[in-house]
Amino acid sequence: MKSGNNISKSVISRLPRYYRFLGILLNEGIDKISSNALSERMGLTASQIRQDLNQFGGFGQQGYGYNVKTLRENIGDIIGVNCKYDIILVGAGNLGRAIAQHINFSKLGFNLTAIFDSDEKLTGIDINSLKIKHFSEIEHFCKENTPKTAILCIPTAAVKPVADKLIECGINSFWNFSHYNINDDHPDALVENVHLKDSLLTLCYNITNSEGSE
């Protein structure tokens, strides 16, 4: 398997889609699939699929296609879904609680180890067997448990001081639901920004500009 150090961001962004679609195929009892059939499922060209997978060494066989289970396992290994990185969540509001309750982190490469919030009224509340801790405890927790990743579900204005503190505590990667650009202050941090409003506005644009829209 080739190294992923020089893989483009566009290819990396498609890996989770491959992983998800291959999981659907397995659930449907499909054992093998051609690049053409997979392209119809995913809305990509067969050529694009072959090019993407060849970035990692290729996994298909001429005249056979792809073994669905093996390909999904290989892509899972590339992504790192079995690594179980310790991750913490900061911000136990509605969004934070929903993420903690409904995302199966163990199947996505992570192990949710703690939830923090600055609201003392939330301290001690149980979410999926994790009791919310006050943010003042985070430095001690990080020293004892050394998580490397944090989910930020906090207001944009609060992100800079929180991110600064977490960086000091040894956390260098973030799943960021705010509109604050952490990389402005910490260019070496690994940040995946999630902008839900942007996604909804994109849908709005597509509806507005679709054929037959009034």
N, C-alpha and C positions, 0 to 999 in steps of 0.2 A: 504494500500500500504506500502511495506517495505521501510526502510531507505536505501539510496544508498551509505552510508558512506563506506561500506566494499565491494562494487562491484568492480570486477577486471577491469583493463583498457581495456582488450580485449572485455568484454561485453559492456562497455561504448562506445567503438569505433564502435560497431555494431548498437547502438541505432539510429543514424542518417540514417543508411541504412534501418532499419525497418520503420522509419517515412517516408522516401522517397518512398519506395515500396508500403506502405499502401496508400499513396497519389495517386500513379499511379492507384492502384486498385479502389479507389473511383472515379477517373476520368473515369474509364472504366465501372462504374455502378455496381461494385461487392460489395455486402453487407456483405457477410460472406465468410470465407476461413478457410480451415483446415491447420494444421501445415505441413502436407505433401504437399499440393498444394503451400503453401507459400515457403516451402523449395525448390521446383522446380523453383520457380521464382527467388529466391535469391542465389541459389547455395550453400545453407547450408543444413545440415541434419535436419529432423524434430525434432530429439532428441535435437540438439543444440538449436533450436528455443525455444522449451519448457523449456529447462534448463535456457536459457537467461531470458525469461519472468518470470519464477518462482523466479528469483532473486528479483523481484519486487512484488511478490505475486501471479503471474499468472493471466491470463485474459480470458482463454478459458473455454468452457463448454464441458463436455464429450458428444460425439456424435453430437455436433453442430459445434465446431471449434471456430473461433474468429469473433466477430462482428467488421468489418473493421473500421468503423467510430469511435466506442468506443475505440478500441485498439489504433488507431492513436492519438486520443485525450489524452488517458492515457500516451502514450509514449511522446507526446508533453509536457504534464505536468511534466513528469519526467525530460525531457531535460530542460524545462523552457522557451519554445518558446513564452509564453505569458507574460514574465517578463518585456520585453522591457528595457533592461539595456542600459544606455547611453554610447555610444562608440564614440571615435574620431579617425580620420585617420591622420597619420603623414607621409608625403611624397606624393606629388601630381604629380609624374612623370607618365609615361605611365601606369604602373601597378596600382598605386594608383587611377588614374582617372578611369581606367576600373572597379576597384572594387567599387568605389563610384557610378558609373553610372549604373552598371548592376546587382548589388546584391540587392535583396529586403530584407533589414535588418529587416524590421518590421515583416516579416514572419519567421524570424530566431532567435527571442528573443532579438533583439537589436534596438536601435534608434540612427542612425548616426546624431550627433549633431554639428560636426565641422570638418574642414579639415585644416591641417597646412603644411607649407613648408618653408624652409629657403631661398628659391629663391625669392627675392623681386619682380622679374618680374611676378611671378605668383599671387602675392597678389591682391585680389579683383576679380579674375576670378571666374565666377559662375559655379558650378557643381551641378546639381540637386537641385537648389535653395539654395545651401550653397556657400557662397563666401570664397575662400581660404584666410586663415589668415596667417600672418607671425609667425614663430615659437616663436619669442620673446613675443608674446601675450599669450602664452600657460599657464603661471603661473596665470595670471589674470583670464583667462577663467576658469581654474580648480577651482579657489577659488569661482567663481560666480556660476559654474554649477556642480561641483563635479562629473565628469565622473569617472568611475572605470575601464574602459577598453580602450585599444588603439590598433589600427591596425598599424603595422610598415612596410612601403614600402620604406625603405631607404637603402643606401649602408651599407654593414656589418661594415665598419670602423666607421660609424656614430652611430651605435646602442648603444654602451656602454654609451656615454654621454647623449644621448637622453633618454635611459631607466632610467639612474640615475635620470635625471631631472623629468621624469614622476612619478617615485616612490616617489620622494620628494613631488610631487603635489597630491599624494594620489591615483594614479593609480596602481593597483596591479594585473592586468591581461592583457595579450597581445596576439594578433594574429600576429605572427612574420614571415615575409616573407624573412628575412635575414638568413645568416648562422651563426650568432652570438648567442651563448648560454647564454641567459639572466640569467638563473638559476645559472650560475657559480658565479655571483655577488649577485644575489637576489634569494636564494633558496626557499623562501616562495612565490614568485610570481607564478601566474598561467599562464602558457605559452603553447600555441598551435603553434608549429612550422610547417610551410608549406614550403617544399623544392621541388619546381617544377622540378628542374633538376634531383633530385633523382627519382621522379616519371617517368620522361622520360627515365632515365637510366634503371629503372626496366622494362619498356616496351621493351627497346632495348635488355636487357638480355633475356626476354621471347621470342622475335622474334629469337634471335641468337640460343637459345636452344630448339626451338620448333621442333617437328617432321617434317622432310622433308626440314629443312632449309639448304641452300647451303653455 
